[in-house]
Amino acid sequence: MGGSLIELINVSKRFPGVLALDRVSMRIEVSEVHALLGENGAGKSTLGKILFGVYAPDEGVIKVRGREVRIPSPRHAMKLGIAMVSQRPQLVEDLTVWENLVLGLGKDLRRDLYRTIDEVSRELGIELDLDKPVWSLSYTEKQMVSLVKSLAVNPCLLIMDEVTTYLPNNVRSRLYEFVKKFVENGRSVLFITHRIREALEIADRVTVLRKGRVVATYNRGVDIDSVRRAMFGDRYWNGFGTHEKTVALGNMVLTVSSLTVLGDHGEEKVRGVSFDVREGEILAITGIAGNGQRELAEALIGLRRVARGRITFMGIDITRYPPSKRVSMGMGFVPDDVAKMSVSLEMNVYENMALRLGTTRFDALAKVFESYVHEIPVYTPSPKVPLKVLSGGNLQKIAIIKELASQCKLLIACNPTRMLDEASAHRVRNVLRNVAKRGAVIVFTEDVEEALGLGTRIAVMNRGTIFGPYHREEIDVAKIEELMVS
Amino acid sequence: MLKIVIVRRELGLSKRIALSLTSIALCLAVSALIIYAITGSTNVVFAAFTSFVDLNTLRYLGTLTVIALGLCIAYRAKLWNLGADGQLVIGAILATWFALYTPLCSSSMGIVLGLVVAALGGMAWSFIAIALRIWIGVNEALATLLLNYVAYYLANHLVEGPWRGVAVHGYPETDLIPRACWIPCVRGYSFSPYIVAMALLLTVLIHVIVKRTRFGLAVKALGTGEALVELSGISAKKVALLAFLMSGALAGLAGGIELFEVQRKLILGTKFSAGLGFTAIIVAWLAQLEPLLVPLVSYFVGALLLMMVGIQIAGAGVGDAVAQVIVGVLLVSTLVSNFFVNYRMKIVKVKGVKL
């Protein structure tokens, strides 16, 4: 490592009603992977966006290579050699991959573009078709396009904001390798994440943020417990929690028989899947992303048409029912992408609750919301601000709270803890266990340990077919991983 | 290096209103200067601006408010109803049929019944477009826009053919509708206090629906996406249908109002609507789709419409074109000032950035 690349001195940022960053000072060295770790709403993304010129800091100084700078816009950031990849790829859906890449890119930089594309494709093991329109790409491919796009400006600092959240495991580990190689010749990465293990695996140094303040900075080799304690303070916890040993099974809630569902391009994504769920059960469905989980979940709630087979809910054939009818019958759904399907970013917490629960008595809704916030803490400046100012993790919590408050009989949740820090994820898992006491839960998760810790039965999806469901005692991590790739 | 950046800002309600009023005042001052520059006469300036204190403006307030309220609902759901003009004409056609060809007019509830018939007409006309959208996926903006012409030609056909009046000396118009169907205006003015009151009542009603009911929230959610509405347990198709039919019904109602209160006979389609259905689109957006602001904006835009007439009457040699230019300038500057309520321009000094 040779000297500091970026230095922040007492940087503060205030949003209406909340101090997002409180006199943050930190230093990013040349040639290092610096992880910025913190729970949901700790101010990680805000810090990244300040460095990328999206927000202006209210106070404080930013130095690049020892010189004080102002970064009024992302354009300036890129001129300073700072690029950013975020969780949601910022691409023009109607343009092709190539058009997206050259959009706004100077002529002199285009020459190197092919080399960058080759390099990234090789490292991540994904081929990119440059003539495809972006809307037809998978999430992973889109994320790769935005990575190439940020690399095209030859950055000396690459900010990666929760980029691995939606990536499948194999791509994720290749990305780690890519990042480590990237910093070898004098460049640096600021790796923003809420996953402790990820931060410890990838980073040379880790800075922990809590409620907008820097709590600690660690060098490589620190033990996970100290980091946890720094991240969560007194609310420190460990493990996935325990199960009650016996589950009292009640009536049949959902029966799925020989279900076949088509994907976006007409291919069979779910092939003749059958299973059932009873009251008191949590069925965890795991597998590598893209093996039909999303299509199955959407078919269960009615967002996707069923090609063949039958779905029965509480004894009624609902195969052809629209989602609204299923929801009013007592199904609840937490989608992968809550911001698009589960909450309206233009409305506040209470209005979102009112939409789902059907009452517009806002004082009553406030009470309901308060009672759930005890279980799952949500950080909002005020419940009356539109949700667009909240972080992704908080949106996910609100989406879950809405479904809990609806007292649904069957809750289908897709990766409900993916955006959450460990402490919040733990609380959400507990809440899901409580839901199973009065109904049933189906959880789709890519996290094998979560599936084992949460599910009373566990099924594995692989290329559209389902293995299991198995009882928890019949299966372990090794067996699941074998089924995932067999 | 100096650079201009535009920053979004969130202002309190009182500040927003103050800023809006200031900018409107500024706009008026500028347009006064323009009128003076063109005509060189202070009389014309005064004549033009009396429209803002002229009670006749209330005639436009009534019609524009009713249409724009409906558009607010549809636009909140991101359903682009550009066919209010045609829906208005269909409303007027049905109201004309009701007044001339049924005996119901003279009954005690005749006018109310006539307005209901007009609203149903507008609703049915908007149903064509939204049905095509929901069940076949035809773009509703194009469908409504084209249906306007169908409505105009239908009106033209009626007044030039089967419905041409016997006492109109061959002009393409129907006979006057029976007196029983006239909504009485204030003596010496061309507006009815009943219509103004109805428009204000509808404003409150639509405000409550939009802000305080689950349907209103669902309409806004539909703007985000159908899945959001469906996953909330509400049928997205029903919400879209209802929102669109409400906008059509209100435009049709406005057609009935125009017939009973102002025109009192059916004339050629484009002449009858006089583009009010399109002007109402401007009203809805200037009001930022907030129902409570619609009457205020309607008054303002109504005054501009009246001003066009005022300028031409007062200023010799000032034609329709000049009047339209002045009104256009006013509208554009209002839109710009609207922008500044939400955004702030800042000049920043950029310190030597290494390129």
Contacts between the chains, C-beta under 8 A, distances in Angstrom:
chain1	res1	chain2	res2	distance
A	16	B	10	6.8
A	68	B	351	7.8
A	69	B	351	6.9
A	69	B	353	7.3
A	70	B	348	7.6
A	70	B	350	6.9
A	70	B	351	6.0
A	72	B	3	7.1
A	72	B	5	6.0
A	72	B	348	5.6
A	72	B	350	6.7
A	73	B	5	7.0
A	76	B	350	7.2
A	76	B	353	6.0
A	79	B	353	5.5
A	79	B	354	7.3
A	79	B	355	5.9
A	80	B	353	6.8
A	80	B	354	7.3
A	301	B	231	7.1
A	302	B	230	7.5
A	303	B	227	6.0
A	303	B	230	7.2
A	303	B	231	7.9
A	322	B	230	6.3
A	322	B	235	6.5
A	322	B	237	8.0
A	323	B	227	7.3
A	323	B	230	3.9
A	323	B	231	5.8
A	324	B	229	7.3
A	324	B	230	4.7
A	324	B	231	7.9
A	324	B	232	7.6
A	324	B	233	5.5
A	324	B	234	5.5
A	324	B	235	4.5
A	324	B	236	7.0
A	325	B	235	7.6
A	327	B	230	7.3
A	327	B	231	6.1
A	327	B	232	6.9
A	327	B	233	3.7
A	328	B	233	4.4
A	333	B	231	5.3
A	335	B	227	7.6
A	335	B	231	7.3
A	340	B	224	7.7
A	340	B	225	6.1
A	340	B	227	7.1
A	340	B	228	7.6
A	341	B	225	6.5
A	341	B	227	4.1
A	341	B	228	5.6
A	341	B	231	5.9
A	342	B	228	6.8
A	342	B	231	6.3
A	343	B	228	7.5
A	344	B	220	6.6
A	344	B	221	5.0
A	344	B	224	4.7
A	344	B	228	6.1
A	345	B	224	7.2
A	346	B	220	6.6
A	346	B	223	7.5
A	346	B	224	6.9
A	347	B	217	6.9
A	347	B	220	6.5
A	347	B	221	7.4
A	351	B	217	5.6
A	354	B	214	6.4
A	354	B	217	5.7
A	355	B	214	6.6
A	355	B	217	4.5
A	355	B	218	6.3
A	355	B	221	5.6
A	355	B	228	8.0
A	355	B	232	4.8
A	355	B	234	7.7
A	356	B	232	4.8
A	356	B	233	7.0
A	358	B	214	5.4
A	358	B	233	7.2
A	359	B	214	7.7
A	360	B	212	5.4
A	360	B	213	6.1
A	360	B	214	6.1
A	360	B	217	7.5
A	406	B	233	7.8
